[in-house]
Amino acid sequence: MFFRNISNLLSSDLAIDLGTANTLVYVRGKGVILSEPSVVAVSRKDARSNGKILAVGFEAKKMLGVTPSGIEAIRPMKDGVIADFEITQSMLRHFIRKTHYRRIIKPRMIVAVPSGITQVEKKAVREAAEQAGASEVHLIEEPMAAAIGAGLPITEPAANMIVDIGGGTTEVAIISLAGIVFSKSVRIGGDKMNEAIAHYIRRKYNLHIGERTAEQIKHEIGSAYPADSVDSIEVRGRHSVSSLPMSVAIDSEEIRKAITEQLETIVNTIKSALEQIPPELAADIVTRGIVLTGGGALLKRLDVLLREETHLPIIIADEPLKTVAYGSGRALESLDTLRDITIQ
């Protein structure tokens, strides 16, 4: 006990939700203490400074679409997995230093990953975490972490259905007896919706907008299901013909139509999961419903759309953006007893 207490003073284990859009860090005994965009600003000015990290997280996200020549704002995660190993490693190291300061011993880490991740992608995540300073790395599937974070009774012999909609992926899973009965990961999420919005505005209005503007539009007036009233927003960008700055008014119905394809993919993935589960578990879901987590769960009236399409109760987790991080953290704090839910 004495040596364990000394170890806790020298090190603090971490759980990381390494997301396409945001990275969250859970510190054992403290909870989620960091939530920042998964963005890194890198210098490309000359050979000497090439690859030098200029900013990470919030400061780097401000540079998306507005960087001068020689500076590049990079999102090293794509579709829920590592797209740029070295930049991801640098980003992780930065976040670990912010949350693990004044510690001597390297921390143990548990990292949440998509359920459809390949062996090569698993290896990349482990190596990035180890190179960033982890002494020991465990992986947990995002839907399992989301279910734990949402407070679902995953160890009971009953079905728990979770839909985690992140920036790069949507994870649909049915969990029973601390195991995943069925899971499917589709590389559709908030980022694809942002791209669809930008594409729609460019096609209809000949107006080019940036990634941050598309995301802002989605947050402010995006909706998954028609509402009684229609909201609108003024959008500014560059006209594709004249190349001059201009603005247009966009309403929420247009944005709903722009993201229809992505919403249909999510709905069809959920229906596919429901079609493939045993009748006994299906009966549980009729009673318990479907729990939504992830940033996509905050899209207005998404719960209404899913209720209409599935005729099942839809519950949005209390803090959908932090659910995976909370679940990963709880798994970390009970690693000895929950080791079976981690993946190899």
DRENSE-33488 format. One record per residue (C-alpha): residue number from 1; residue in three letters; x, y, z. Coordinates in nm, 2 decimals, decimal comma. Layout:
<recs>
 vogu lummar     c1     c2     c3
  NUM    ALA      X      Y      Z
...
</recs>
This chain:
<recs>
 vogu lummar     c1     c2     c3
    1    MET   0,00   0,00   0,00
    2    PHE   0,28   0,24   0,09
    3    PHE   0,45   0,18  -0,25
    4    ARG   0,12   0,22  -0,43
    5    ASN   0,06   0,56  -0,26
    6    ILE   0,41   0,67  -0,35
    7    SER   0,35   0,56  -0,71
    8    ASN   0,03   0,76  -0,73
    9    LEU   0,22   1,07  -0,62
   10    LEU   0,49   1,02  -0,88
   11    SER   0,26   0,92  -1,17
   12    SER  -0,11   0,95  -1,26
   13    ASP  -0,27   0,71  -1,50
   14    LEU  -0,46   0,86  -1,80
   15    ALA  -0,75   0,76  -2,02
   16    ILE  -0,76   0,92  -2,36
   17    ASP  -1,05   0,97  -2,61
   18    LEU  -0,84   1,02  -2,92
   19    GLY  -1,10   1,16  -3,15
   20    THR  -1,10   1,29  -3,50
   21    ALA  -1,25   1,63  -3,39
   22    ASN  -1,15   1,65  -3,02
   23    THR  -0,91   1,48  -2,78
   24    LEU  -1,02   1,44  -2,42
   25    VAL  -0,79   1,33  -2,13
   26    TYR  -0,92   1,17  -1,81
   27    VAL  -0,68   1,17  -1,52
   28    ARG  -0,73   0,90  -1,26
   29    GLY  -0,89   1,04  -0,95
   30    LYS  -0,96   1,38  -1,11
   31    GLY  -1,19   1,32  -1,41
   32    VAL  -1,18   1,48  -1,75
   33    ILE  -0,94   1,77  -1,72
   34    LEU  -0,86   1,84  -2,08
   35    SER  -1,09   1,87  -2,39
   36    GLU  -0,92   2,03  -2,69
   37    PRO  -0,95   2,01  -3,07
   38    SER  -0,73   1,74  -3,24
   39    VAL  -0,55   2,00  -3,45
   40    VAL  -0,18   2,08  -3,47
   41    ALA  -0,02   2,39  -3,64
   42    VAL   0,32   2,31  -3,80
   43    SER   0,58   2,53  -3,96
   44    ARG   0,67   2,46  -4,32
   45    LYS   0,88   2,77  -4,39
   46    ASP   1,22   2,61  -4,45
   47    ALA   1,42   2,30  -4,41
   48    ARG   1,54   2,40  -4,07
   49    SER   1,19   2,47  -3,92
   50    ASN   1,00   2,21  -4,13
   51    GLY   0,77   2,01  -3,90
   52    LYS   0,82   2,24  -3,60
   53    ILE   0,51   2,24  -3,38
   54    LEU   0,37   2,60  -3,34
   55    ALA   0,04   2,53  -3,16
   56    VAL  -0,18   2,25  -3,05
   57    GLY  -0,55   2,23  -2,96
   58    PHE  -0,76   2,54  -2,94
   59    GLU  -0,48   2,77  -3,06
   60    ALA  -0,41   2,55  -3,36
   61    LYS  -0,78   2,53  -3,45
   62    LYS  -0,80   2,91  -3,48
   63    MET  -0,55   2,88  -3,76
   64    LEU  -0,76   2,64  -3,97
   65    GLY  -0,82   2,80  -4,31
   66    VAL  -0,64   3,12  -4,22
   67    THR  -0,27   3,02  -4,20
   68    PRO  -0,01   3,23  -4,40
   69    SER   0,23   3,07  -4,63
   70    GLY   0,47   2,84  -4,45
   71    ILE   0,23   2,74  -4,17
   72    GLU  -0,01   2,45  -4,19
   73    ALA  -0,29   2,35  -3,96
   74    ILE  -0,32   1,98  -3,96
   75    ARG  -0,58   1,74  -3,82
   76    PRO  -0,37   1,42  -3,77
   77    MET  -0,67   1,20  -3,70
   78    LYS  -0,90   1,10  -3,99
   79    ASP  -1,21   0,88  -3,97
   80    GLY  -1,13   0,79  -3,61
   81    VAL  -0,78   0,66  -3,68
   82    ILE  -0,43   0,80  -3,71
   83    ALA  -0,36   0,96  -4,05
   84    ASP  -0,03   1,13  -3,95
   85    PHE   0,17   0,93  -3,70
   86    GLU   0,44   1,19  -3,61
   87    ILE   0,20   1,47  -3,57
   88    THR  -0,04   1,26  -3,36
   89    GLN   0,26   1,16  -3,14
   90    SER   0,35   1,52  -3,09
   91    MET  -0,01   1,62  -3,01
   92    LEU  -0,04   1,34  -2,76
   93    ARG   0,29   1,44  -2,60
   94    HIS   0,17   1,80  -2,57
   95    PHE  -0,16   1,69  -2,40
   96    ILE   0,01   1,45  -2,17
   97    ARG   0,25   1,72  -2,05
   98    LYS  -0,04   1,95  -1,98
   99    THR  -0,22   1,68  -1,77
  100    HIS   0,07   1,49  -1,62
  101    TYR   0,30   1,77  -1,51
  102    ARG   0,53   1,73  -1,21
  103    ARG   0,52   1,35  -1,23
  104    ILE   0,82   1,14  -1,25
  105    ILE   0,70   0,79  -1,35
  106    LYS   0,55   0,74  -1,69
  107    PRO   0,17   0,69  -1,68
  108    ARG  -0,03   0,39  -1,78
  109    MET  -0,29   0,48  -2,05
  110    ILE  -0,61   0,34  -2,18
  111    VAL  -0,70   0,48  -2,53
  112    ALA  -1,05   0,46  -2,69
  113    VAL  -1,05   0,34  -3,05
  114    PRO  -1,32   0,27  -3,31
  115    SER  -1,47  -0,09  -3,30
  116    GLY  -1,38  -0,14  -3,67
  117    ILE  -1,01  -0,06  -3,62
  118    THR  -0,75  -0,28  -3,80
  119    GLN  -0,45  -0,45  -3,64
  120    VAL  -0,22  -0,20  -3,82
  121    GLU  -0,42   0,09  -3,68
  122    LYS  -0,42  -0,06  -3,33
  123    LYS  -0,04  -0,09  -3,35
  124    ALA  -0,02   0,28  -3,47
  125    VAL  -0,22   0,39  -3,17
  126    ARG  -0,02   0,19  -2,92
  127    GLU   0,31   0,31  -3,06
  128    ALA   0,20   0,67  -3,07
  129    ALA   0,10   0,65  -2,70
  130    GLU   0,42   0,48  -2,60
  131    GLN   0,63   0,73  -2,79
  132    ALA   0,44   1,01  -2,63
  133    GLY   0,53   0,88  -2,28
  134    ALA   0,31   0,59  -2,18
  135    SER   0,46   0,31  -1,97
  136    GLU   0,17   0,07  -2,06
  137    VAL  -0,11   0,11  -2,32
  138    HIS  -0,45  -0,06  -2,32
  139    LEU  -0,71  -0,01  -2,59
  140    ILE  -1,09   0,00  -2,54
  141    GLU  -1,35   0,00  -2,81
  142    GLU  -1,54   0,33  -2,82
  143    PRO  -1,89   0,19  -2,79
  144    MET  -1,79  -0,01  -2,48
  145    ALA  -1,64   0,30  -2,33
  146    ALA  -1,94   0,50  -2,42
  147    ALA  -2,17   0,25  -2,26
  148    ILE  -1,97   0,26  -1,94
  149    GLY  -1,96   0,64  -1,94
  150    ALA  -2,34   0,66  -2,00
  151    GLY  -2,39   0,44  -1,69
  152    LEU  -2,54   0,15  -1,87
  153    PRO  -2,55  -0,19  -1,68
  154    ILE  -2,31  -0,36  -1,92
  155    THR  -2,25  -0,66  -1,70
  156    GLU  -2,61  -0,77  -1,68
  157    PRO  -2,76  -1,04  -1,91
  158    ALA  -2,96  -0,78  -2,10
  159    ALA  -2,91  -0,57  -2,41
  160    ASN  -2,77  -0,22  -2,40
  161    MET  -2,77  -0,04  -2,73
  162    ILE  -2,53   0,25  -2,78
  163    VAL  -2,48   0,48  -3,08
  164    ASP  -2,17   0,70  -3,05
  165    ILE  -2,15   0,97  -3,33
  166    GLY  -1,81   1,13  -3,34
  167    GLY  -1,63   1,36  -3,58
  168    GLY  -1,49   1,08  -3,79
  169    THR  -1,70   0,76  -3,72
  170    THR  -2,04   0,65  -3,60
  171    GLU  -2,02   0,34  -3,37
  172    VAL  -2,33   0,13  -3,32
  173    ALA  -2,31  -0,15  -3,07
  174    ILE  -2,52  -0,39  -2,86
  175    ILE  -2,36  -0,49  -2,53
  176    SER  -2,46  -0,77  -2,29
  177    LEU  -2,27  -0,95  -2,01
  178    ALA  -1,97  -0,71  -2,05
  179    GLY  -1,93  -0,81  -2,41
  180    ILE  -2,02  -0,67  -2,75
  181    VAL  -2,29  -0,88  -2,91
  182    PHE  -2,29  -0,68  -3,23
  183    SER  -2,10  -0,38  -3,35
  184    LYS  -2,06  -0,18  -3,66
  185    SER  -1,84   0,12  -3,73
  186    VAL  -1,91   0,35  -4,03
  187    ARG  -1,67   0,63  -4,12
  188    ILE  -1,95   0,89  -4,12
  189    GLY  -1,97   1,16  -3,85
  190    GLY  -1,96   1,53  -3,79
  191    ASP  -1,68   1,59  -4,03
  192    LYS  -1,86   1,44  -4,33
  193    MET  -2,17   1,65  -4,24
  194    ASN  -1,95   1,96  -4,24
  195    GLU  -1,81   1,87  -4,58
  196    ALA  -2,17   1,81  -4,71
  197    ILE  -2,27   2,15  -4,59
  198    ALA  -1,98   2,32  -4,76
  199    HIS  -2,04   2,13  -5,08
  200    TYR  -2,41   2,22  -5,08
  201    ILE  -2,34   2,59  -5,04
  202    ARG  -2,07   2,58  -5,31
  203    ARG  -2,30   2,40  -5,55
  204    LYS  -2,61   2,61  -5,49
  205    TYR  -2,46   2,96  -5,42
  206    ASN  -2,12   2,94  -5,58
  207    LEU  -1,99   3,03  -5,24
  208    HIS  -1,67   2,88  -5,10
  209    ILE  -1,67   2,85  -4,72
  210    GLY  -1,41   2,70  -4,48
  211    GLU  -1,43   2,40  -4,25
  212    ARG  -1,48   2,62  -3,94
  213    THR  -1,77   2,81  -4,10
  214    ALA  -1,94   2,48  -4,21
  215    GLU  -1,91   2,35  -3,85
  216    GLN  -2,06   2,67  -3,71
  217    ILE  -2,35   2,65  -3,95
  218    LYS  -2,42   2,29  -3,84
  219    HIS  -2,41   2,39  -3,47
  220    GLU  -2,63   2,69  -3,50
  221    ILE  -2,90   2,59  -3,74
  222    GLY  -2,84   2,23  -3,83
  223    SER  -3,13   1,99  -3,77
  224    ALA  -3,20   1,63  -3,84
  225    TYR  -3,58   1,65  -3,86
  226    PRO  -3,81   1,93  -3,97
  227    ALA  -3,91   2,18  -3,70
  228    ASP  -4,22   2,40  -3,67
  229    SER  -4,01   2,71  -3,73
  230    VAL  -3,72   2,76  -3,97
  231    ASP  -3,40   2,92  -3,85
  232    SER  -3,16   3,11  -4,08
  233    ILE  -2,80   3,24  -4,07
  234    GLU  -2,59   3,48  -4,28
  235    VAL  -2,30   3,29  -4,43
  236    ARG  -1,99   3,47  -4,56
  237    GLY  -1,73   3,33  -4,80
  238    ARG  -1,57   3,38  -5,14
  239    HIS  -1,77   3,37  -5,46
  240    SER  -1,63   3,10  -5,69
  241    VAL  -1,68   3,31  -6,01
  242    SER  -1,59   3,67  -5,91
  243    SER  -1,35   3,56  -5,63
  244    LEU  -1,49   3,84  -5,42
  245    PRO  -1,61   3,82  -5,06
  246    MET  -1,99   3,79  -5,04
  247    SER  -2,27   3,67  -4,80
  248    VAL  -2,59   3,47  -4,84
  249    ALA  -2,87   3,38  -4,61
  250    ILE  -2,91   3,00  -4,55
  251    ASP  -3,20   2,84  -4,36
  252    SER  -3,22   2,52  -4,14
  253    GLU  -3,42   2,33  -4,40
  254    GLU  -3,14   2,37  -4,65
  255    ILE  -2,89   2,24  -4,41
  256    ARG  -3,11   1,95  -4,32
  257    LYS  -3,13   1,85  -4,69
  258    ALA  -2,75   1,90  -4,72
  259    ILE  -2,68   1,63  -4,45
  260    THR  -2,95   1,39  -4,55
  261    GLU  -2,71   1,13  -4,70
  262    GLN  -2,50   1,12  -4,38
  263    LEU  -2,82   1,09  -4,16
  264    GLU  -2,95   0,81  -4,38
  265    THR  -2,63   0,62  -4,34
  266    ILE  -2,65   0,65  -3,96
  267    VAL  -3,02   0,54  -3,96
  268    ASN  -2,95   0,24  -4,19
  269    THR  -2,66   0,13  -3,97
  270    ILE  -2,88   0,13  -3,66
  271    LYS  -3,16  -0,06  -3,84
  272    SER  -2,90  -0,31  -3,96
  273    ALA  -2,79  -0,37  -3,60
  274    LEU  -3,15  -0,42  -3,49
  275    GLU  -3,21  -0,67  -3,76
  276    GLN  -2,92  -0,89  -3,65
  277    ILE  -2,98  -0,94  -3,28
  278    PRO  -3,15  -1,23  -3,11
  279    PRO  -3,52  -1,18  -3,02
  280    GLU  -3,45  -1,18  -2,64
  281    LEU  -3,21  -0,89  -2,67
  282    ALA  -3,44  -0,71  -2,91
  283    ALA  -3,71  -0,72  -2,64
  284    ASP  -3,47  -0,55  -2,40
  285    ILE  -3,40  -0,27  -2,64
  286    VAL  -3,78  -0,21  -2,68
  287    THR  -3,78  -0,14  -2,31
  288    ARG  -3,44   0,03  -2,26
  289    GLY  -3,42   0,22  -2,59
  290    ILE  -3,11   0,34  -2,77
  291    VAL  -2,86   0,57  -2,60
  292    LEU  -2,69   0,84  -2,81
  293    THR  -2,34   0,97  -2,73
  294    GLY  -2,07   1,17  -2,90
  295    GLY  -2,08   1,52  -3,04
  296    GLY  -2,32   1,41  -3,31
  297    ALA  -2,58   1,34  -3,05
  298    LEU  -2,61   1,72  -3,00
  299    LEU  -2,74   1,77  -3,36
  300    LYS  -3,09   1,93  -3,31
  301    ARG  -3,38   1,68  -3,34
  302    LEU  -3,17   1,38  -3,41
  303    ASP  -3,35   1,20  -3,14
  304    VAL  -3,68   1,28  -3,31
  305    LEU  -3,56   1,14  -3,64
  306    LEU  -3,43   0,82  -3,48
  307    ARG  -3,75   0,78  -3,28
  308    GLU  -3,96   0,81  -3,60
  309    GLU  -3,74   0,57  -3,79
  310    THR  -3,70   0,29  -3,53
  311    HIS  -4,01   0,34  -3,31
  312    LEU  -3,79   0,30  -3,01
  313    PRO  -3,71   0,52  -2,71
  314    ILE  -3,41   0,74  -2,78
  315    ILE  -3,21   0,87  -2,48
  316    ILE  -2,93   1,13  -2,52
  317    ALA  -2,65   1,08  -2,26
  318    ASP  -2,60   1,36  -2,00
  319    GLU  -2,27   1,48  -2,14
  320    PRO  -2,24   1,32  -2,48
  321    LEU  -1,91   1,49  -2,57
  322    LYS  -1,74   1,34  -2,26
  323    THR  -1,91   1,00  -2,24
  324    VAL  -1,63   0,80  -2,41
  325    ALA  -1,37   0,97  -2,19
  326    TYR  -1,57   0,91  -1,87
  327    GLY  -1,61   0,54  -1,96
  328    SER  -1,24   0,50  -2,05
  329    GLY  -1,15   0,66  -1,72
  330    ARG  -1,38   0,43  -1,52
  331    ALA  -1,23   0,13  -1,70
  332    LEU  -0,89   0,26  -1,61
  333    GLU  -0,98   0,30  -1,25
  334    SER  -1,10  -0,06  -1,24
  335    LEU  -0,85  -0,20  -1,48
  336    ASP  -0,78  -0,51  -1,27
  337    THR  -1,15  -0,61  -1,27
  338    LEU  -1,24  -0,48  -1,62
  339    ARG  -0,93  -0,59  -1,80
  340    ASP  -1,14  -0,84  -2,01
  341    ILE  -1,32  -0,55  -2,18
  342    THR  -0,99  -0,41  -2,33
  343    ILE  -0,88  -0,53  -2,67
  344    GLN  -0,56  -0,68  -2,79
</recs>
